[in-house]
Amino acid sequence: MFSRMSPELGHAITGWLREAERNVYKTAIGSLATQKKLRPVFVTRKPAVEQCGWLVDQLKLRGNEAVGENLLQIWLMKGRSEMLATFLNALGVQHDGNGGVDGDLPTEFDAAKVKAGTEALLAKFPAEECAVYLNLFQLQQQGGWQAITDAIAAEPKLQLGV
């Protein structure tokens, strides 16, 4: 997903991780640096902007999607929980208030509720962040949900990399 988002959002997300979730950030740097046969200190001694840029570049590479998805989940659950709650409320899905779902997600969503949820998201949050959330949400079920797929297709603001 990092390859489809703007560089600015990628840097904002990795910057947030660097400040708010330091251990997660260090683990991601360490894992990706080792994979490139670099010592993590080579990356961590760089200025913060260069560290975040390096991390975004690595997360764009094929094979690093799982790390990127994990980092995005942490960013959304801890840094954007209000966004998650807004969408889940519109869908009528029970949650813990921080974006964590109570129980299983339904196999289908009502298109009108999805539309209301996407409108609520776009009214309160930056469009690209909403697009990242919805596209990541789709990965929680094999093939995603048709109503969400349709909502993303109908709203250019919710399409990543367009």
N, C-alpha and C positions, 0 to 999 in steps of 0.2 A: 504494500500500500504506500510505502514511502516513495516509491518511484512514480506514483501517480499524483502525489500531493505537491503543493508549491514548496520550494526551498525554504521560504519564510516560515511556513507552518512546521516543516520538519525540524528546523532550528529551534522554533518555539517549544516544541514538544521535548526535544532532547535537552534543551536548556532547563525546562521545568523539571525533568527527571534529574538533571545534574544538581539542581538546588533542593528539590523536595524529596527525592528518593535516591539519595547518594549511593547507598549500597547496591541498589538495582542498576544504577548507572555504571558504577565501577565493575560490576559483574558483567554487564553487556560489553563494556570496553575490553575487559580482560578476555572474555570468550572470543570476541571478534578479532582482537589483536593476535591472540595465540593462533587462531585459525589462519591468519595471514603470515604466521611465523615471525611476528613482532613481539617484543616485550611490551606489556601494557604501559610501562613507564614511558616508553617512546611517545605514546599518545597522551598520557596524563600530564606530561610536563609541558605540553603545548598550552597556549592561552585558551581560555574557555571557548571562545568562538571557533577556534580551529578544532578543538576536541569535538564540539557538537557537529561541525561540518564533516569531520572524518567519520563520526558515527552515522550520520545521515547517509553519507556516501556508501558505507558498508551495508546499511539496511536496505539500500536500493538494489543490491546485488542478488542475483538468483541464488537460492540456497540459504539466504538469511531471512526469508519471509517469516518463519516461525518466531525468530527472535523479535522481529519488528512487530508482529501481531501481539506478542506477549507485552512488549513495551507499550503499545497502544492501549491494551486492556488496562494496564496499570495506570496510565495517564487518564484514561476515561473514568475508571472506577474511583480513583483517588483525587484527581484534579478536576474532573468534569462530572461529578456525581449528580449535580443538579440537572445537567443535560439528560442523563440517563433516566432520572426520575420523571422528568417532564414527558419524555416519550412513552415510558411505561405507564404513566398515569393516563395518558390519552388512549392507550391501547386497552386499559383496564386490567393490566397485568399486576398482580400482587408483587411487591418488592420490599426490601428492607430500608428504603429511603436513601440508600447510597448507590442504587443502581443494580444491586444484587437481587436476582429473581428468587422469590419464595416458591419452590416447587418447580415443575417443568413448564417450559414455554408451550403454548398451544401449537398444533401443527399447521393451523391456518389463522390468519388475522382478517378482520373485517376491513374492507378497503376504505370505508368512510372513516373508521377510527385511525387507520394509518395516515390518511390524508390530513385529518385533524392533528395527529401527532407531528407530522412533518411541518405543518404550518406553525404549530406551537414552537417547534425547535427553531425554525427560521426567524420567528418573531423575537426570540430571546438570545440566540447565539450566532456567532459567525457561520456563514453558509458552508465554508470549507470544513470546519470542525464538525458540523452536522453531517456532511457528506462522508467524512471519515467514520463517524460513529455508525451511520446506517449501513455503510458497506461492510464494516467490521461485524455489526450485528447480524448481517446476512450469513456470515460464516458459522454461526452457531447451529445452523441446521443444514444438512446436506441439500444443496440446491437453493437454500434460502427460502423466503416466503414470497409467493407470487405478488401479493398485495404491496409488499415493500419494493420488490423489483419494479413493479408498475409505477409506484410513486417516485422512485428515483429516475426512471426513464422519462416521466412526465415533467420533471422539474430540473432544468439545466443546472441550477445552483447546487444540486445534490449529486452531480456527476463529477467524479474525480478525473483529473487529467484531460479535461476537455478544453 
